[in-house]
Amino acid sequence: MTGGALGPCPGGAEVDLPDSQRQVIEMNRFDGLSFGEIARALDISEGACKLRAFRGYETLRAKLAALAPELTGSPSASPSPSLGGAA
């Protein structure tokens, strides 16, 4: 299986994903199709479609974190807003 570049990333790097993952992400994010629509177009189950997207996003997050570690600080490094009411 050959990979395809999804597009430019910070620093001009290209992110290669397996075609199956890239295709699902492109159809969802750039073409605006739902996972159900993509599944029907690719003749796969909706679950398989969602799994391909999940794995693709996982790969993208890891590669982007390696390119720009300052953007992926730990959750404890930034204050989180309170979700509850007044104490």
N, C-alpha and C positions, 0 to 999 in steps of 0.2 A: 504494500500500500504506500503510495507516495503522499507526502505532506504538501500543504499549501500555506502560503503566507497569508495571514489574516489582514495584515496591514502594518503601517509603521507604529513603533512604540517610542517611548521616551528615548532620546539619544539616537533616533533613526534606526534602531534595530528592528528586524523583522521577527515575528513570532510564527514559527512553523507548528502547525497542528496536523494530525491525521485528517485526511479529506472528509471522513465521516463526521468528525467533530466540527471541523471548520464549516462544513456545509450547513449543519443544523444551526450553528450560532449565527451564521450570515443570514439564513432564511428567517430566523426569529428576530434578531436585532435590527437588521438592515432592511429586510423585506416586510417586516411586521406580521409575519405569519404566526399563528398559534402552534403549539406543539402537536395538537391534533391534526391541523392542516398539513404540517410538515410530515408527520407520520404517514398520512394518506398519500402525499406526493412521492415519498420515498419508498412506499410499500413496506413499512416497518411498523412495529407496535408503538403506541404513544409512550409506553414505559421505556422502550429502547431509545426513542428520540430524546426523552428527558435525561436518560443516563449519558448519552453522547454529549449533550449540552453540559451536564454537570462535570463530566471528566474534562471537557474542553475548557470550561471556566476554571477548573482546578489547575490545569496546566498553565493557563494564562496568568492566574494569580501568582503561581510559583515563579514563572519567568519574569514577570514584572517586579516582583519582590526582589529578585536577584539584580535587576537593573537599577532599581530605585529603592534601596533598603530604608532610606529616610522617610518614605511614604508609608511604611508598614510598621509603625511603632507599636509597642505592646499596649494592650488595653489599659494597663495600670498606669501608663505614662500620661494619659490624658484624662481629665476629670469627666465623669459621666453625669448627665443630668439626672435628677431624681425623678422617678416615675410615679412616686406616691404623692400624697397630699402633704400638708404641713405636718411637721413632727410634733 
